[in-house]
């Protein structure tokens, strides 16, 4: 079943066309990876889905209904984004950052159980739950940003460059947890410059170049495609 359907989406920054008539879909239970170089329009696409950028034209449907423009209503509909650069709240503890992820929820008992779920995935966050989030390492902040998104109980999680600036050990752990989140029932739309790792865990993928989708296929098909190998996989 199609969970997210993006049709003929156009987004501009003034005279600069960032996204040009792209169409793609994400089915329930998938990991879909959107790969491309810097400036290809990947982050713009996610920010538009989240309601933080207004498109010129096109439609975005979620669970068969057109998405509202208000970002808070988009979160309430079941979409959470883990932004590029993590954007944790400095000055708040790890636990308080997680509470912000559940800000729109009112099911207190279930919220408590979701803290345990986040801590099961990220034991280091439990150890540091009373620590100022700004004092965490980059990898730990990425874990916190993912945990904060999980606290909203999204049907669809949008992940924007989760491996950026992380050591290889943290990257491996982050992608392992992305797979676990999917196995637990959350659909994932992932954008990544680390194309090899992103496609390796993806059910399907799309290649975005200068605002246009130029290729699509299963993760395995794109990994083995000569053009993708040459442009994004180092040969």
C-alpha positions as CSV (number, residue, x, y, z in Angstrom):
1,X,0.0,0.0,0.0
2,X,1.3,3.5,-0.9
3,X,1.9,5.5,2.2
4,X,3.5,8.7,0.7
5,X,2.9,9.8,-2.9
6,X,4.7,12.8,-4.3
7,X,3.4,14.0,-7.7
8,X,4.9,16.6,-10.1
9,X,6.5,18.5,-7.2
10,X,8.2,21.9,-8.1
11,X,10.1,23.9,-5.6
12,X,12.1,27.1,-6.1
13,X,14.2,29.5,-4.1
14,X,13.5,32.8,-5.9
15,X,14.7,32.3,-9.4
16,X,16.6,29.1,-8.6
17,X,14.7,25.9,-9.4
18,X,15.6,23.4,-6.7
19,X,13.1,20.6,-7.5
20,X,11.7,20.2,-11.0
21,X,8.5,18.1,-11.4
22,X,9.6,15.1,-9.4
23,X,7.3,12.2,-8.7
24,X,7.9,9.2,-6.4
25,X,6.2,7.1,-3.8
26,X,7.0,5.2,-0.6
27,X,5.1,2.1,0.2
28,X,4.2,1.1,3.7
29,X,6.9,-0.9,5.4
30,X,9.7,0.2,3.0
31,X,13.0,1.9,3.4
32,X,13.3,4.1,0.3
33,X,16.7,5.9,-0.3
34,X,17.0,9.1,-2.2
35,X,20.6,9.6,-3.3
36,X,22.3,12.4,-5.1
37,X,25.1,14.9,-4.9
38,X,25.1,18.2,-2.9
39,X,22.6,20.6,-4.3
40,X,20.6,17.9,-6.0
41,X,17.4,18.8,-4.1
42,X,17.3,16.0,-1.6
43,X,16.9,18.1,1.6
44,X,14.5,20.5,-0.2
45,X,12.3,17.5,-1.0
46,X,12.2,16.4,2.7
47,X,11.6,19.9,4.0
48,X,8.7,20.3,1.5
49,X,7.1,17.1,2.7
50,X,7.5,18.3,6.3
51,X,5.7,21.6,5.4
52,X,8.7,23.7,6.2
53,X,9.0,24.8,2.5
54,X,6.0,25.7,0.4
55,X,6.1,24.1,-3.1
56,X,5.2,26.1,-6.3
57,X,3.1,23.2,-7.5
58,X,2.5,19.5,-7.2
59,X,0.8,17.3,-4.6
60,X,1.9,15.3,-1.6
61,X,-0.4,12.7,-0.3
62,X,-0.1,10.6,2.8
63,X,-2.2,7.6,3.5
64,X,-4.4,8.6,0.6
65,X,-5.1,12.2,1.8
66,X,-3.4,15.4,0.7
67,X,-1.0,16.6,3.4
68,X,-1.8,19.9,5.2
69,X,0.7,22.7,5.0
70,X,1.0,23.2,8.8
71,X,4.1,21.3,10.0
72,X,2.5,20.5,13.3
73,X,-0.4,18.9,11.6
74,X,2.0,16.9,9.4
75,X,3.6,15.6,12.6
76,X,0.2,14.7,14.0
77,X,-0.7,12.9,10.7
78,X,2.3,10.6,11.3
79,X,5.4,12.1,9.7
80,X,8.5,13.0,11.7
81,X,11.8,14.3,10.3
82,X,15.3,13.8,11.6
83,X,17.0,16.9,10.2
84,X,20.4,17.3,8.7
85,X,22.7,18.5,11.4
86,X,20.5,16.9,14.1
87,X,19.3,20.2,15.6
88,X,19.0,18.9,19.2
89,X,17.9,21.4,21.8
90,X,21.0,22.7,23.7
91,X,20.4,23.6,27.3
92,X,17.8,20.8,27.6
93,X,18.7,17.4,28.9
94,X,18.6,14.2,26.8
95,X,15.3,13.3,28.5
96,X,13.8,16.8,27.9
97,X,14.8,16.5,24.2
98,X,12.9,13.3,24.0
99,X,9.9,14.9,25.7
100,X,9.9,17.5,22.9
101,X,9.4,14.7,20.4
102,X,6.2,13.7,22.2
103,X,5.0,17.3,22.6
104,X,1.8,16.7,20.5
105,X,0.9,13.5,22.2
106,X,-1.5,13.1,25.2
107,X,-1.2,9.3,25.9
108,X,1.0,9.5,28.9
109,X,1.3,5.8,29.7
110,X,2.3,5.0,26.1
111,X,4.8,7.9,26.2
112,X,6.5,6.3,29.2
113,X,6.8,3.0,27.3
114,X,8.3,4.8,24.3
115,X,11.1,6.2,26.5
116,X,12.0,2.6,27.2
117,X,11.8,1.7,23.5
118,X,14.2,4.6,22.7
119,X,16.6,3.6,25.5
120,X,16.5,0.0,24.3
121,X,17.7,1.2,20.9
122,X,20.2,3.7,22.3
123,X,21.5,2.6,25.7
124,X,23.9,5.5,25.9
125,X,21.0,7.9,26.0
126,X,19.6,6.2,29.0
127,X,23.0,6.5,30.7
128,X,23.0,10.2,29.9
129,X,19.4,11.0,30.2
130,X,20.0,13.9,32.7
131,X,23.0,15.3,30.8
132,X,22.8,18.5,28.7
133,X,22.2,17.3,25.1
134,X,24.8,19.8,23.8
135,X,27.6,17.8,25.6
136,X,26.9,14.6,23.7
137,X,29.2,13.6,20.8
138,X,28.1,13.9,17.2
139,X,27.1,10.3,17.0
140,X,25.2,10.4,20.3
141,X,23.4,13.6,19.2
142,X,22.3,11.8,16.0
143,X,21.0,9.0,18.1
144,X,19.1,11.6,20.2
145,X,17.6,13.2,17.1
146,X,16.4,9.8,15.9
147,X,15.0,9.0,19.4
148,X,13.2,12.3,19.5
149,X,11.5,11.5,16.2
150,X,10.6,8.1,17.4
151,X,8.8,9.7,20.4
152,X,6.2,11.1,18.0
153,X,5.3,7.5,17.0
154,X,5.5,8.3,13.3
155,X,4.2,6.1,10.5
156,X,6.9,7.6,8.3
157,X,10.3,8.8,9.4
158,X,12.3,11.2,7.2
159,X,16.0,10.9,7.7
160,X,18.2,13.7,6.3
161,X,21.9,12.7,6.0
162,X,22.1,10.7,9.3
163,X,25.7,9.7,8.7
164,X,27.0,13.2,8.1
165,X,30.2,13.9,10.1
166,X,30.1,10.6,12.0
167,X,32.9,8.1,12.7
168,X,32.5,4.8,10.8
169,X,31.5,2.9,14.0
170,X,28.7,5.3,14.6
171,X,27.6,5.1,11.0
172,X,27.4,1.3,11.2
173,X,25.3,1.5,14.4
174,X,22.9,4.2,13.0
175,X,22.2,2.2,9.9
176,X,21.6,-1.0,11.9
177,X,19.1,0.9,14.0
178,X,17.4,2.3,10.9
179,X,16.8,-1.3,9.8
180,X,15.4,-2.2,13.2
181,X,13.0,0.8,13.2
182,X,11.7,-0.4,9.8
183,X,11.3,-4.0,11.1
184,X,9.3,-2.6,14.0
185,X,6.8,-1.1,11.5
186,X,8.0,2.4,10.8
187,X,8.4,3.3,7.1
188,X,11.6,5.2,6.3
189,X,12.5,7.8,3.6
190,X,16.2,8.2,3.8
191,X,18.4,10.7,2.0
192,X,22.2,10.1,2.1
193,X,25.4,11.0,0.3
194,X,26.8,7.7,1.6
195,X,25.0,6.0,-1.3
196,X,26.5,2.6,-0.9
197,X,25.3,2.2,2.7
198,X,21.9,3.8,1.9
199,X,21.2,1.5,-1.0
200,X,22.4,-1.5,0.8
201,X,19.6,-1.2,3.3
202,X,16.9,0.2,0.9
203,X,14.0,-1.7,-0.5
204,X,14.0,0.8,-3.4
205,X,15.8,4.0,-4.3
206,X,15.7,7.0,-6.5
207,X,18.6,9.1,-7.9
208,X,18.1,12.8,-7.8
209,X,20.3,15.0,-10.1
210,X,19.9,18.8,-10.2
211,X,16.3,18.7,-9.1
212,X,15.2,15.8,-11.3
213,X,14.8,12.1,-10.7
214,X,16.9,10.4,-13.3
215,X,16.8,6.7,-12.1
216,X,14.9,4.4,-9.9
217,X,14.9,0.8,-8.9
218,X,15.4,-1.6,-6.1
219,X,18.4,-0.9,-3.8
220,X,20.2,-3.9,-5.3
221,X,19.5,-2.8,-8.9
222,X,20.9,0.7,-8.2
223,X,23.9,-0.7,-6.4
224,X,24.8,-2.8,-9.4
225,X,24.0,-0.1,-12.1
226,X,27.2,1.0,-13.9
227,X,26.1,4.7,-14.0
228,X,25.3,4.7,-10.3
229,X,28.6,3.0,-9.5
230,X,30.6,5.5,-11.6
231,X,28.8,8.6,-10.2
232,X,28.2,7.7,-6.5
233,X,30.0,4.5,-5.5
234,X,33.6,5.3,-6.6
235,X,33.6,3.0,-9.7
